[in-house]
């Protein structure tokens, strides 16, 4: 289990315990964290679970695959370094303390 901090665009923080094996997106969805819409349900077929990963965590996460890179092109104001789709980040104990920030909107 990992404790993940989701920060809304306006600054409101949600600190959530997320079970290993779930995705960061599922952790937000299951705990009613606003700002992650997840329209495709985690199939990496939209960009509505886009977040900016805290700088300290960028290198600790698995690299983006080509499909995630392609979908991020459709996200609102993506950042080439910190933008990720939360449906593509599997939770493990190693992610304890992860901090993600939501964009102003999801598209």
N, C-alpha and C positions, 0 to 999 in steps of 0.2 A: 504494500500500500504506500502511496505517496501523497503528501500534502502539497496541493497545487494552489497557487494564488492566481486568480483571474481578476484582472483590473479592467473595469468598464472604461469607456472613452472619457466619461466625466470624472473618473478617479475612484469610484466606489470599488472596494476590494471584496472579493469573495474567496475565502480560504476553505478549500474542500479536500476531504480525504477521498482519494480515488483508488479503487481496487486495481491491483496488478492485472494485466491482460486486457483491461478496457483501454479505450483511447482517451486522449485529453478532451476530445469533443464529447464523448459519452459521459465523462465526468461532469462537464458543464450541463449537458442536457438533463442528466439524471438528478441534478441538484438545482435545476431552474435558474441557472446563471444566465442573466440577460446578455445579449450581444453576440451570441453564437447561435445562429439559426439552424445550421445543418440541414438544409433543404433536401439534400440527396440521401440523408441517413447514413453517411459515412462511406459512400462508394467512390469518393474522389471524382465526382462528376459535376461539382459546382465549386464555388469559392466562398460559400456562406459560413464557413467555420474558420475563416482567416483570422490570424492573430499575429502580433509582433512579439517574438520571444525576447525576453530580457537578454541584454548583451552578454551577461555572465553565463548564459545557458546555451548560446548558439553553437559553440563547438562541442558541447556535451551531448547533443542530440544526434541521432542517426542522420546521415545526409539525405537531402531531398532526392527522390527519384524523378525520372523524366516526366511521368504523368503529373506529379505534384507541381513540378516547375511549370508545366503547361497550364494547369488550372489556376495557378497564381497570377497568370497574365490577365485573368478576368476579375481579380480581386480589386477592392477599392484601395488605391494608393499603396501598392505592394512595395516592399523594401527588399532589394536583392539579397541582403544579408539576414535580416531578422524575420521576414515574413514566412509563416508556415501555415499549413492546413492542419487543424487539430485532429481531424479524422485520420491523419497519417502518422500520428505520434502515439505509439503504444506505451502505456504506463508500466513502469517497473520501479523497484525500490530505488534505483539510481536517479529517478526523476523527483525524489523527495525534495521539496523546496522550489520546484520550477515556478517561474513567474511568467505569465503571458498577459499582454495588453490587447484589448480589442480596438479595432479601427473605429473611426467615427460612424461608419455604417457598413453593412454587408450588401454586396450586390451579386 
